[in-house]
Amino acid sequence: MFAELTMRRTSPLTPDSARVDGVRILALLPRRWSRHLRQAGEQIVIRVDTDDESTSAQLRATVSATLTHPSLHHWHLTTCHPLG
């Protein structure tokens, strides 16, 4: 599945923290996924390719579990948009 994930902060943004948090999220996503940080600012946008037949629900569950990491608890997944 090729998808675009959008995450928003649940607390105020500190300078440059979105970029650092975006890199942390990339590092915690499954290594078998192809992943690319597209944007980091008010929101983080990451494109992933799971290279399998994962569903949107499975993708959401995996990303939501990643965001429970103590350094990322202030982010939540807002959209999981399948692409092509």
PDB file with SEQRES, HELIX, SHEET and CRYST1 records, atoms N, CA, C and O in Angstrom:
SEQRES   1 A   84  MET PHE ALA GLU LEU THR MET ARG ARG THR SER PRO LEU          
SEQRES   2 A   84  THR PRO ASP SER ALA ARG VAL ASP GLY VAL ARG ILE LEU          
SEQRES   3 A   84  ALA LEU LEU PRO ARG ARG TRP SER ARG HIS LEU ARG GLN          
SEQRES   4 A   84  ALA GLY GLU GLN ILE VAL ILE ARG VAL ASP THR ASP ASP          
SEQRES   5 A   84  GLU SER THR SER ALA GLN LEU ARG ALA THR VAL SER ALA          
SEQRES   6 A   84  THR LEU THR HIS PRO SER LEU HIS HIS TRP HIS LEU THR          
SEQRES   7 A   84  THR CYS HIS PRO LEU GLY                                      
HELIX    1 AA1 SER A   17  LEU A   28  1                                  12    
HELIX    2 AA2 SER A   56  THR A   66  1                                  11    
SHEET    1 AA1 4 SER A  34  ALA A  40  0                                        
SHEET    2 AA1 4 GLN A  43  ASP A  49 -1                                        
SHEET    3 AA1 4 PHE A   2  ARG A   9 -1                                        
SHEET    4 AA1 4 TRP A  75  PRO A  82 -1                                        
CRYST1    1.000    1.000    1.000  90.00  90.00  90.00 P 1           1          
ATOM      1  N   MET A   1       0.844  -1.172   0.000  1.00  0.00           N  
ATOM      2  CA  MET A   1       0.000   0.000   0.000  1.00  0.00           C  
ATOM      3  C   MET A   1       0.887   1.232   0.000  1.00  0.00           C  
ATOM      4  O   MET A   1       1.828   1.336   0.786  1.00  0.00           O  
ATOM      5  N   PHE A   2       0.580   2.153  -0.879  1.00  0.00           N  
ATOM      6  CA  PHE A   2       1.250   3.444  -0.961  1.00  0.00           C  
ATOM      7  C   PHE A   2       0.282   4.461  -0.370  1.00  0.00           C  
ATOM      8  O   PHE A   2      -0.853   4.580  -0.831  1.00  0.00           O  
ATOM      9  N   ALA A   3       0.728   5.200   0.655  1.00  0.00           N  
ATOM     10  CA  ALA A   3      -0.179   6.116   1.340  1.00  0.00           C  
ATOM     11  C   ALA A   3       0.564   7.338   1.860  1.00  0.00           C  
ATOM     12  O   ALA A   3       1.784   7.341   2.022  1.00  0.00           O  
ATOM     13  N   GLU A   4      -0.226   8.372   2.114  1.00  0.00           N  
ATOM     14  CA  GLU A   4       0.301   9.595   2.719  1.00  0.00           C  
ATOM     15  C   GLU A   4      -0.312   9.725   4.103  1.00  0.00           C  
ATOM     16  O   GLU A   4      -1.533   9.695   4.259  1.00  0.00           O  
ATOM     17  N   LEU A   5       0.541   9.868   5.100  1.00  0.00           N  
ATOM     18  CA  LEU A   5       0.121   9.978   6.493  1.00  0.00           C  
ATOM     19  C   LEU A   5       0.294  11.414   6.958  1.00  0.00           C  
ATOM     20  O   LEU A   5       1.338  12.024   6.725  1.00  0.00           O  
ATOM     21  N   THR A   6      -0.718  11.952   7.609  1.00  0.00           N  
ATOM     22  CA  THR A   6      -0.631  13.311   8.136  1.00  0.00           C  
ATOM     23  C   THR A   6      -0.837  13.260   9.640  1.00  0.00           C  
ATOM     24  O   THR A   6      -1.789  12.652  10.129  1.00  0.00           O  
ATOM     25  N   MET A   7       0.070  13.907  10.369  1.00  0.00           N  
ATOM     26  CA  MET A   7       0.003  13.960  11.819  1.00  0.00           C  
ATOM     27  C   MET A   7      -0.002  15.405  12.286  1.00  0.00           C  
ATOM     28  O   MET A   7       0.653  16.261  11.690  1.00  0.00           O  
ATOM     29  N   ARG A   8      -0.738  15.671  13.348  1.00  0.00           N  
ATOM     30  CA  ARG A   8      -0.801  17.022  13.936  1.00  0.00           C  
ATOM     31  C   ARG A   8      -0.428  16.927  15.412  1.00  0.00           C  
ATOM     32  O   ARG A   8      -0.608  15.899  16.065  1.00  0.00           O  
ATOM     33  N   ARG A   9       0.097  18.035  15.902  1.00  0.00           N  
ATOM     34  CA  ARG A   9       0.442  18.116  17.328  1.00  0.00           C  
ATOM     35  C   ARG A   9      -0.820  18.304  18.172  1.00  0.00           C  
ATOM     36  O   ARG A   9      -1.802  18.905  17.737  1.00  0.00           O  
ATOM     37  N   THR A  10      -0.758  17.778  19.370  1.00  0.00           N  
ATOM     38  CA  THR A  10      -1.860  17.979  20.312  1.00  0.00           C  
ATOM     39  C   THR A  10      -1.509  19.059  21.332  1.00  0.00           C  
ATOM     40  O   THR A  10      -2.338  19.420  22.168  1.00  0.00           O  
ATOM     41  N   SER A  11      -0.262  19.582  21.263  1.00  0.00           N  
ATOM     42  CA  SER A  11       0.186  20.646  22.168  1.00  0.00           C  
ATOM     43  C   SER A  11       0.940  21.682  21.340  1.00  0.00           C  
ATOM     44  O   SER A  11       1.270  21.423  20.183  1.00  0.00           O  
ATOM     45  N   PRO A  12       1.215  22.842  21.911  1.00  0.00           N  
ATOM     46  CA  PRO A  12       1.890  23.900  21.144  1.00  0.00           C  
ATOM     47  C   PRO A  12       3.227  23.451  20.563  1.00  0.00           C  
ATOM     48  O   PRO A  12       3.952  22.658  21.165  1.00  0.00           O  
ATOM     49  N   LEU A  13       3.529  23.966  19.403  1.00  0.00           N  
ATOM     50  CA  LEU A  13       4.754  23.633  18.682  1.00  0.00           C  
ATOM     51  C   LEU A  13       5.926  24.454  19.197  1.00  0.00           C  
ATOM     52  O   LEU A  13       5.812  25.666  19.377  1.00  0.00           O  
ATOM     53  N   THR A  14       7.045  23.796  19.434  1.00  0.00           N  
ATOM     54  CA  THR A  14       8.266  24.514  19.773  1.00  0.00           C  
ATOM     55  C   THR A  14       9.115  24.617  18.511  1.00  0.00           C  
ATOM     56  O   THR A  14       8.996  23.772  17.624  1.00  0.00           O  
ATOM     57  N   PRO A  15       9.962  25.625  18.415  1.00  0.00           N  
ATOM     58  CA  PRO A  15      10.737  25.816  17.188  1.00  0.00           C  
ATOM     59  C   PRO A  15      11.511  24.557  16.769  1.00  0.00           C  
ATOM     60  O   PRO A  15      12.177  23.924  17.589  1.00  0.00           O  
ATOM     61  N   ASP A  16      11.412  24.215  15.509  1.00  0.00           N  
ATOM     62  CA  ASP A  16      12.135  23.094  14.893  1.00  0.00           C  
ATOM     63  C   ASP A  16      11.787  21.707  15.437  1.00  0.00           C  
ATOM     64  O   ASP A  16      12.394  20.725  15.010  1.00  0.00           O  
ATOM     65  N   SER A  17      10.852  21.595  16.341  1.00  0.00           N  
ATOM     66  CA  SER A  17      10.561  20.274  16.895  1.00  0.00           C  
ATOM     67  C   SER A  17       9.844  19.378  15.896  1.00  0.00           C  
ATOM     68  O   SER A  17       9.974  18.156  15.972  1.00  0.00           O  
ATOM     69  N   ALA A  18       9.098  19.944  14.971  1.00  0.00           N  
ATOM     70  CA  ALA A  18       8.371  19.114  14.012  1.00  0.00           C  
ATOM     71  C   ALA A  18       9.341  18.338  13.129  1.00  0.00           C  
ATOM     72  O   ALA A  18       9.112  17.158  12.863  1.00  0.00           O  
ATOM     73  N   ARG A  19      10.394  18.959  12.678  1.00  0.00           N  
ATOM     74  CA  ARG A  19      11.375  18.283  11.822  1.00  0.00           C  
ATOM     75  C   ARG A  19      12.043  17.135  12.585  1.00  0.00           C  
ATOM     76  O   ARG A  19      12.185  16.032  12.059  1.00  0.00           O  
ATOM     77  N   VAL A  20      12.448  17.403  13.822  1.00  0.00           N  
ATOM     78  CA  VAL A  20      13.088  16.376  14.652  1.00  0.00           C  
ATOM     79  C   VAL A  20      12.110  15.244  14.935  1.00  0.00           C  
ATOM     80  O   VAL A  20      12.472  14.071  14.835  1.00  0.00           O  
ATOM     81  N   ASP A  21      10.884  15.584  15.284  1.00  0.00           N  
ATOM     82  CA  ASP A  21       9.879  14.558  15.547  1.00  0.00           C  
ATOM     83  C   ASP A  21       9.568  13.760  14.286  1.00  0.00           C  
ATOM     84  O   ASP A  21       9.343  12.552  14.362  1.00  0.00           O  
ATOM     85  N   GLY A  22       9.552  14.419  13.125  1.00  0.00           N  
ATOM     86  CA  GLY A  22       9.333  13.713  11.867  1.00  0.00           C  
ATOM     87  C   GLY A  22      10.393  12.656  11.632  1.00  0.00           C  
ATOM     88  O   GLY A  22      10.086  11.548  11.191  1.00  0.00           O  
ATOM     89  N   VAL A  23      11.635  12.993  11.922  1.00  0.00           N  
ATOM     90  CA  VAL A  23      12.735  12.033  11.777  1.00  0.00           C  
ATOM     91  C   VAL A  23      12.577  10.907  12.791  1.00  0.00           C  
ATOM     92  O   VAL A  23      12.836   9.748  12.467  1.00  0.00           O  
ATOM     93  N   ARG A  24      12.160  11.224  14.004  1.00  0.00           N  
ATOM     94  CA  ARG A  24      11.920  10.169  15.019  1.00  0.00           C  
ATOM     95  C   ARG A  24      10.836   9.199  14.549  1.00  0.00           C  
ATOM     96  O   ARG A  24      10.973   7.984  14.686  1.00  0.00           O  
ATOM     97  N   ILE A  25       9.762   9.755  13.996  1.00  0.00           N  
ATOM     98  CA  ILE A  25       8.672   8.900  13.509  1.00  0.00           C  
ATOM     99  C   ILE A  25       9.187   7.987  12.406  1.00  0.00           C  
ATOM    100  O   ILE A  25       8.906   6.788  12.409  1.00  0.00           O  
ATOM    101  N   LEU A  26       9.945   8.550  11.456  1.00  0.00           N  
ATOM    102  CA  LEU A  26      10.516   7.732  10.377  1.00  0.00           C  
ATOM    103  C   LEU A  26      11.334   6.573  10.946  1.00  0.00           C  
ATOM    104  O   LEU A  26      11.236   5.443  10.466  1.00  0.00           O  
ATOM    105  N   ALA A  27      12.138   6.857  11.967  1.00  0.00           N  
ATOM    106  CA  ALA A  27      13.004   5.842  12.552  1.00  0.00           C  
ATOM    107  C   ALA A  27      12.217   4.728  13.248  1.00  0.00           C  
ATOM    108  O   ALA A  27      12.684   3.592  13.331  1.00  0.00           O  
ATOM    109  N   LEU A  28      11.031   5.057  13.744  1.00  0.00           N  
ATOM    110  CA  LEU A  28      10.245   4.066  14.484  1.00  0.00           C  
ATOM    111  C   LEU A  28       9.261   3.282  13.612  1.00  0.00           C  
ATOM    112  O   LEU A  28       8.736   2.258  14.046  1.00  0.00           O  
ATOM    113  N   LEU A  29       9.009   3.745  12.405  1.00  0.00           N  
ATOM    114  CA  LEU A  29       8.134   2.992  11.501  1.00  0.00           C  
ATOM    115  C   LEU A  29       8.848   1.722  11.056  1.00  0.00           C  
ATOM    116  O   LEU A  29      10.077   1.668  11.075  1.00  0.00           O  
ATOM    117  N   PRO A  30       8.102   0.709  10.660  1.00  0.00           N  
ATOM    118  CA  PRO A  30       8.736  -0.553  10.253  1.00  0.00           C  
ATOM    119  C   PRO A  30       9.807  -0.340   9.185  1.00  0.00           C  
ATOM    120  O   PRO A  30       9.588   0.384   8.214  1.00  0.00           O  
ATOM    121  N   ARG A  31      10.951  -0.968   9.367  1.00  0.00           N  
ATOM    122  CA  ARG A  31      12.085  -0.805   8.452  1.00  0.00           C  
ATOM    123  C   ARG A  31      11.793  -1.309   7.046  1.00  0.00           C  
ATOM    124  O   ARG A  31      12.382  -0.828   6.078  1.00  0.00           O  
ATOM    125  N   ARG A  32      10.888  -2.272   6.930  1.00  0.00           N  
ATOM    126  CA  ARG A  32      10.578  -2.825   5.605  1.00  0.00           C  
ATOM    127  C   ARG A  32       9.778  -1.841   4.742  1.00  0.00           C  
ATOM    128  O   ARG A  32       9.674  -2.021   3.529  1.00  0.00           O  
ATOM    129  N   TRP A  33       9.220  -0.811   5.364  1.00  0.00           N  
ATOM    130  CA  TRP A  33       8.466   0.195   4.629  1.00  0.00           C  
ATOM    131  C   TRP A  33       9.424   1.180   3.968  1.00  0.00           C  
ATOM    132  O   TRP A  33      10.429   1.572   4.562  1.00  0.00           O  
ATOM    133  N   SER A  34       9.115   1.570   2.761  1.00  0.00           N  
ATOM    134  CA  SER A  34       9.786   2.691   2.135  1.00  0.00           C  
ATOM    135  C   SER A  34       9.080   3.926   2.682  1.00  0.00           C  
ATOM    136  O   SER A  34       7.851   3.990   2.654  1.00  0.00           O  
ATOM    137  N   ARG A  35       9.833   4.909   3.179  1.00  0.00           N  
ATOM    138  CA  ARG A  35       9.201   6.065   3.811  1.00  0.00           C  
ATOM    139  C   ARG A  35       9.952   7.342   3.463  1.00  0.00           C  
ATOM    140  O   ARG A  35      11.170   7.340   3.283  1.00  0.00           O  
ATOM    141  N   HIS A  36       9.197   8.431   3.373  1.00  0.00           N  
ATOM    142  CA  HIS A  36       9.771   9.713   2.980  1.00  0.00           C  
ATOM    143  C   HIS A  36       9.048  10.837   3.724  1.00  0.00           C  
ATOM    144  O   HIS A  36       7.827  10.970   3.634  1.00  0.00           O  
ATOM    145  N   LEU A  37       9.808  11.632   4.449  1.00  0.00           N  
ATOM    146  CA  LEU A  37       9.262  12.795   5.141  1.00  0.00           C  
ATOM    147  C   LEU A  37       9.055  13.894   4.105  1.00  0.00           C  
ATOM    148  O   LEU A  37      10.013  14.406   3.527  1.00  0.00           O  
ATOM    149  N   ARG A  38       7.822  14.241   3.883  1.00  0.00           N  
ATOM    150  CA  ARG A  38       7.489  15.221   2.852  1.00  0.00           C  
ATOM    151  C   ARG A  38       7.395  16.637   3.396  1.00  0.00           C  
ATOM    152  O   ARG A  38       7.745  17.596   2.708  1.00  0.00           O  
ATOM    153  N   GLN A  39       6.925  16.770   4.628  1.00  0.00           N  
ATOM    154  CA  GLN A  39       6.710  18.098   5.211  1.00  0.00           C  
ATOM    155  C   GLN A  39       6.768  17.994   6.723  1.00  0.00           C  
ATOM    156  O   GLN A  39       6.309  17.011   7.306  1.00  0.00           O  
ATOM    157  N   ALA A  40       7.335  19.014   7.356  1.00  0.00           N  
ATOM    158  CA  ALA A  40       7.325  19.091   8.814  1.00  0.00           C  
ATOM    159  C   ALA A  40       7.153  20.554   9.187  1.00  0.00           C  
ATOM    160  O   ALA A  40       7.984  21.392   8.839  1.00  0.00           O  
ATOM    161  N   GLY A  41       6.104  20.851   9.877  1.00  0.00           N  
ATOM    162  CA  GLY A  41       5.781  22.222  10.287  1.00  0.00           C  
ATOM    163  C   GLY A  41       4.626  22.137  11.252  1.00  0.00           C  
ATOM    164  O   GLY A  41       4.733  21.507  12.304  1.00  0.00           O  
ATOM    165  N   GLU A  42       3.525  22.764  10.903  1.00  0.00           N  
ATOM    166  CA  GLU A  42       2.314  22.652  11.716  1.00  0.00           C  
ATOM    167  C   GLU A  42       1.834  21.202  11.752  1.00  0.00           C  
ATOM    168  O   GLU A  42       1.171  20.770  12.695  1.00  0.00           O  
ATOM    169  N   GLN A  43       2.181  20.479  10.721  1.00  0.00           N  
ATOM    170  CA  GLN A  43       1.844  19.055  10.647  1.00  0.00           C  
ATOM    171  C   GLN A  43       3.028  18.318  10.038  1.00  0.00           C  
ATOM    172  O   GLN A  43       3.895  18.922   9.407  1.00  0.00           O  
ATOM    173  N   ILE A  44       3.050  17.012  10.234  1.00  0.00           N  
ATOM    174  CA  ILE A  44       4.073  16.167   9.622  1.00  0.00           C  
ATOM    175  C   ILE A  44       3.371  15.323   8.569  1.00  0.00           C  
ATOM    176  O   ILE A  44       2.336  14.713   8.834  1.00  0.00           O  
ATOM    177  N   VAL A  45       3.943  15.296   7.378  1.00  0.00           N  
ATOM    178  CA  VAL A  45       3.385  14.490   6.290  1.00  0.00           C  
ATOM    179  C   VAL A  45       4.467  13.504   5.840  1.00  0.00           C  
ATOM    180  O   VAL A  45       5.570  13.901   5.463  1.00  0.00           O  
ATOM    181  N   ILE A  46       4.132  12.226   5.889  1.00  0.00           N  
ATOM    182  CA  ILE A  46       5.061  11.167   5.504  1.00  0.00           C  
ATOM    183  C   ILE A  46       4.387  10.290   4.471  1.00  0.00           C  
ATOM    184  O   ILE A  46       3.236   9.887   4.638  1.00  0.00           O  
ATOM    185  N   ARG A  47       5.110   9.995   3.401  1.00  0.00           N  
ATOM    186  CA  ARG A  47       4.628   9.037   2.401  1.00  0.00           C  
ATOM    187  C   ARG A  47       5.294   7.703   2.677  1.00  0.00           C  
ATOM    188  O   ARG A  47       6.506   7.630   2.879  1.00  0.00           O  
ATOM    189  N   VAL A  48       4.490   6.649   2.682  1.00  0.00           N  
ATOM    190  CA  VAL A  48       5.026   5.308   2.919  1.00  0.00           C  
ATOM    191  C   VAL A  48       4.550   4.357   1.839  1.00  0.00           C  
ATOM    192  O   VAL A  48       3.491   4.540   1.237  1.00  0.00           O  
ATOM    193  N   ASP A  49       5.356   3.347   1.614  1.00  0.00           N  
ATOM    194  CA  ASP A  49       4.985   2.246   0.736  1.00  0.00           C  
ATOM    195  C   ASP A  49       5.290   0.977   1.520  1.00  0.00           C  
ATOM    196  O   ASP A  49       6.453   0.653   1.762  1.00  0.00           O  
ATOM    197  N   THR A  50       4.250   0.266   1.914  1.00  0.00           N  
ATOM    198  CA  THR A  50       4.433  -0.930   2.736  1.00  0.00           C  
ATOM    199  C   THR A  50       4.861  -2.132   1.905  1.00  0.00           C  
ATOM    200  O   THR A  50       5.295  -3.143   2.458  1.00  0.00           O  
ATOM    201  N   ASP A  51       4.741  -2.033   0.582  1.00  0.00           N  
ATOM    202  CA  ASP A  51       5.127  -3.099  -0.349  1.00  0.00           C  
ATOM    203  C   ASP A  51       4.403  -4.416  -0.036  1.00  0.00           C  
ATOM    204  O   ASP A  51       4.951  -5.502  -0.225  1.00  0.00           O  
ATOM    205  N   ASP A  52       3.168  -4.295   0.443  1.00  0.00           N  
ATOM    206  CA  ASP A  52       2.329  -5.476   0.667  1.00  0.00           C  
ATOM    207  C   ASP A  52       0.864  -5.072   0.544  1.00  0.00           C  
ATOM    208  O   ASP A  52       0.561  -3.954   0.128  1.00  0.00           O  
ATOM    209  N   GLU A  53      -0.011  -5.941   0.890  1.00  0.00           N  
ATOM    210  CA  GLU A  53      -1.447  -5.687   0.753  1.00  0.00           C  
ATOM    211  C   GLU A  53      -2.086  -5.174   2.042  1.00  0.00           C  
ATOM    212  O   GLU A  53      -3.238  -5.494   2.338  1.00  0.00           O  
ATOM    213  N   SER A  54      -1.342  -4.383   2.802  1.00  0.00           N  
ATOM    214  CA  SER A  54      -1.883  -3.813   4.039  1.00  0.00           C  
ATOM    215  C   SER A  54      -3.115  -2.960   3.736  1.00  0.00           C  
ATOM    216  O   SER A  54      -3.238  -2.372   2.661  1.00  0.00           O  
ATOM    217  N   THR A  55      -4.011  -2.910   4.703  1.00  0.00           N  
ATOM    218  CA  THR A  55      -5.188  -2.062   4.571  1.00  0.00           C  
ATOM    219  C   THR A  55      -4.936  -0.726   5.259  1.00  0.00           C  
ATOM    220  O   THR A  55      -3.981  -0.586   6.024  1.00  0.00           O  
ATOM    221  N   SER A  56      -5.779   0.240   4.989  1.00  0.00           N  
ATOM    222  CA  SER A  56      -5.677   1.536   5.662  1.00  0.00           C  
ATOM    223  C   SER A  56      -5.797   1.372   7.172  1.00  0.00           C  
ATOM    224  O   SER A  56      -5.095   2.040   7.931  1.00  0.00           O  
ATOM    225  N   ALA A  57      -6.679   0.490   7.602  1.00  0.00           N  
ATOM    226  CA  ALA A  57      -6.868   0.258   9.039  1.00  0.00           C  
ATOM    227  C   ALA A  57      -5.590  -0.299   9.674  1.00  0.00           C  
ATOM    228  O   ALA A  57      -5.218   0.111  10.774  1.00  0.00           O  
ATOM    229  N   GLN A  58      -4.920  -1.224   8.993  1.00  0.00           N  
ATOM    230  CA  GLN A  58      -3.676  -1.783   9.517  1.00  0.00           C  
ATOM    231  C   GLN A  58      -2.583  -0.714   9.570  1.00  0.00           C  
ATOM    232  O   GLN A  58      -1.816  -0.635  10.529  1.00  0.00           O  
ATOM    233  N   LEU A  59      -2.531   0.088   8.540  1.00  0.00           N  
ATOM    234  CA  LEU A  59      -1.547   1.164   8.490  1.00  0.00           C  
ATOM    235  C   LEU A  59      -1.795   2.160   9.617  1.00  0.00           C  
ATOM    236  O   LEU A  59      -0.861   2.572  10.304  1.00  0.00           O  
ATOM    237  N   ARG A  60      -3.053   2.544   9.804  1.00  0.00           N  
ATOM    238  CA  ARG A  60      -3.415   3.464  10.893  1.00  0.00           C  
ATOM    239  C   ARG A  60      -3.021   2.887  12.254  1.00  0.00           C  
ATOM    240  O   ARG A  60      -2.487   3.601  13.103  1.00  0.00           O  
ATOM    241  N   ALA A  61      -3.282   1.613  12.457  1.00  0.00           N  
ATOM    242  CA  ALA A  61      -2.965   0.975  13.740  1.00  0.00           C  
ATOM    243  C   ALA A  61      -1.465   0.989  14.004  1.00  0.00           C  
ATOM    244  O   ALA A  61      -1.036   1.267  15.123  1.00  0.00           O  
ATOM    245  N   THR A  62      -0.672   0.694  12.994  1.00  0.00           N  
ATOM    246  CA  THR A  62       0.779   0.677  13.149  1.00  0.00           C  
ATOM    247  C   THR A  62       1.308   2.067  13.461  1.00  0.00           C  
ATOM    248  O   THR A  62       2.131   2.230  14.361  1.00  0.00           O  
ATOM    249  N   VAL A  63       0.848   3.062  12.731  1.00  0.00           N  
ATOM    250  CA  VAL A  63       1.316   4.432  12.946  1.00  0.00           C  
ATOM    251  C   VAL A  63       0.834   4.952  14.297  1.00  0.00           C  
ATOM    252  O   VAL A  63       1.596   5.605  15.010  1.00  0.00           O  
ATOM    253  N   SER A  64      -0.392   4.680  14.654  1.00  0.00           N  
ATOM    254  CA  SER A  64      -0.914   5.118  15.956  1.00  0.00           C  
ATOM    255  C   SER A  64      -0.114   4.498  17.098  1.00  0.00           C  
ATOM    256  O   SER A  64       0.159   5.162  18.098  1.00  0.00           O  
ATOM    257  N   ALA A  65       0.258   3.239  16.953  1.00  0.00           N  
ATOM    258  CA  ALA A  65       1.087   2.580  17.976  1.00  0.00           C  
ATOM    259  C   ALA A  65       2.459   3.250  18.060  1.00  0.00           C  
ATOM    260  O   ALA A  65       3.000   3.416  19.153  1.00  0.00           O  
ATOM    261  N   THR A  66       3.016   3.630  16.930  1.00  0.00           N  
ATOM    262  CA  THR A  66       4.307   4.329  16.901  1.00  0.00           C  
ATOM    263  C   THR A  66       4.212   5.650  17.656  1.00  0.00           C  
ATOM    264  O   THR A  66       5.148   6.034  18.357  1.00  0.00           O  
ATOM    265  N   LEU A  67       3.099   6.339  17.516  1.00  0.00           N  
ATOM    266  CA  LEU A  67       2.940   7.647  18.145  1.00  0.00           C  
ATOM    267  C   LEU A  67       2.707   7.569  19.655  1.00  0.00           C  
ATOM    268  O   LEU A  67       2.600   8.606  20.310  1.00  0.00           O  
ATOM    269  N   THR A  68       2.629   6.364  20.219  1.00  0.00           N  
ATOM    270  CA  THR A  68       2.527   6.225  21.673  1.00  0.00           C  
ATOM    271  C   THR A  68       3.906   6.285  22.332  1.00  0.00           C  
ATOM    272  O   THR A  68       4.006   6.322  23.558  1.00  0.00           O  
ATOM    273  N   HIS A  69       4.974   6.294  21.518  1.00  0.00           N  
ATOM    274  CA  HIS A  69       6.324   6.406  22.061  1.00  0.00           C  
ATOM    275  C   HIS A  69       6.392   7.677  22.916  1.00  0.00           C  
ATOM    276  O   HIS A  69       5.849   8.707  22.518  1.00  0.00           O  
ATOM    277  N   PRO A  70       7.045   7.626  24.076  1.00  0.00           N  
ATOM    278  CA  PRO A  70       7.070   8.786  24.973  1.00  0.00           C  
ATOM    279  C   PRO A  70       7.535  10.097  24.321  1.00  0.00           C  
ATOM    280  O   PRO A  70       7.049  11.167  24.689  1.00  0.00           O  
ATOM    281  N   SER A  71       8.451  10.030  23.378  1.00  0.00           N  
ATOM    282  CA  SER A  71       8.930  11.275  22.756  1.00  0.00           C  
ATOM    283  C   SER A  71       7.977  11.794  21.682  1.00  0.00           C  
ATOM    284  O   SER A  71       8.181  12.887  21.154  1.00  0.00           O  
ATOM    285  N   LEU A  72       6.938  11.021  21.352  1.00  0.00           N  
ATOM    286  CA  LEU A  72       6.016  11.409  20.274  1.00  0.00           C  
ATOM    287  C   LEU A  72       4.556  11.482  20.713  1.00  0.00           C  
ATOM    288  O   LEU A  72       3.670  11.663  19.877  1.00  0.00           O  
ATOM    289  N   HIS A  73       4.300  11.347  21.989  1.00  0.00           N  
ATOM    290  CA  HIS A  73       2.918  11.284  22.482  1.00  0.00           C  
ATOM    291  C   HIS A  73       2.109  12.542  22.174  1.00  0.00           C  
ATOM    292  O   HIS A  73       0.880  12.512  22.249  1.00  0.00           O  
ATOM    293  N   HIS A  74       2.771  13.642  21.831  1.00  0.00           N  
ATOM    294  CA  HIS A  74       2.078  14.898  21.545  1.00  0.00           C  
ATOM    295  C   HIS A  74       1.663  15.007  20.069  1.00  0.00           C  
ATOM    296  O   HIS A  74       1.220  16.070  19.633  1.00  0.00           O  
ATOM    297  N   TRP A  75       1.801  13.927  19.306  1.00  0.00           N  
ATOM    298  CA  TRP A  75       1.354  13.888  17.906  1.00  0.00           C  
ATOM    299  C   TRP A  75       0.236  12.870  17.776  1.00  0.00           C  
ATOM    300  O   TRP A  75       0.218  11.868  18.492  1.00  0.00           O  
ATOM    301  N   HIS A  76      -0.696  13.120  16.866  1.00  0.00           N  
ATOM    302  CA  HIS A  76      -1.722  12.123  16.568  1.00  0.00           C  
ATOM    303  C   HIS A  76      -1.927  12.063  15.054  1.00  0.00           C  
ATOM    304  O   HIS A  76      -1.765  13.057  14.346  1.00  0.00           O  
ATOM    305  N   LEU A  77      -2.279  10.898  14.590  1.00  0.00           N  
ATOM    306  CA  LEU A  77      -2.520  10.680  13.163  1.00  0.00           C  
ATOM    307  C   LEU A  77      -3.877  11.266  12.806  1.00  0.00           C  
ATOM    308  O   LEU A  77      -4.891  10.917  13.411  1.00  0.00           O  
ATOM    309  N   THR A  78      -3.893  12.161  11.816  1.00  0.00           N  
ATOM    310  CA  THR A  78      -5.167  12.759  11.405  1.00  0.00           C  
ATOM    311  C   THR A  78      -5.699  12.128  10.123  1.00  0.00           C  
ATOM    312  O   THR A  78      -6.909  11.954   9.974  1.00  0.00           O  
ATOM    313  N   THR A  79      -4.805  11.783   9.194  1.00  0.00           N  
ATOM    314  CA  THR A  79      -5.272  11.130   7.969  1.00  0.00           C  
ATOM    315  C   THR A  79      -4.289  10.065   7.502  1.00  0.00           C  
ATOM    316  O   THR A  79      -3.081  10.148   7.724  1.00  0.00           O  
ATOM    317  N   CYS A  80      -4.853   9.079   6.856  1.00  0.00           N  
ATOM    318  CA  CYS A  80      -4.101   8.022   6.177  1.00  0.00           C  
ATOM    319  C   CYS A  80      -4.746   7.921   4.799  1.00  0.00           C  
ATOM    320  O   CYS A  80      -5.762   7.249   4.620  1.00  0.00           O  
ATOM    321  N   HIS A  81      -4.141   8.596   3.838  1.00  0.00           N  
ATOM    322  CA  HIS A  81      -4.737   8.708   2.514  1.00  0.00           C  
ATOM    323  C   HIS A  81      -4.023   7.783   1.530  1.00  0.00           C  
ATOM    324  O   HIS A  81      -2.863   8.019   1.193  1.00  0.00           O  
ATOM    325  N   PRO A  82      -4.707   6.731   1.064  1.00  0.00           N  
ATOM    326  CA  PRO A  82      -4.087   5.849   0.054  1.00  0.00           C  
ATOM    327  C   PRO A  82      -3.807   6.617  -1.241  1.00  0.00           C  
ATOM    328  O   PRO A  82      -4.613   7.444  -1.667  1.00  0.00           O  
ATOM    329  N   LEU A  83      -2.676   6.340  -1.849  1.00  0.00           N  
ATOM    330  CA  LEU A  83      -2.284   6.973  -3.103  1.00  0.00           C  
ATOM    331  C   LEU A  83      -2.180   5.908  -4.177  1.00  0.00           C  
ATOM    332  O   LEU A  83      -1.686   4.807  -3.934  1.00  0.00           O  
ATOM    333  N   GLY A  84      -2.652   6.249  -5.368  1.00  0.00           N  
ATOM    334  CA  GLY A  84      -2.540   5.378  -6.551  1.00  0.00           C  
ATOM    335  C   GLY A  84      -2.561   3.979  -6.252  1.00  0.00           C  
ATOM    336  O   GLY A  84      -2.475   3.153  -7.160  1.00  0.00           O  
TER     337      GLY A  84                                                      
END                                                                             
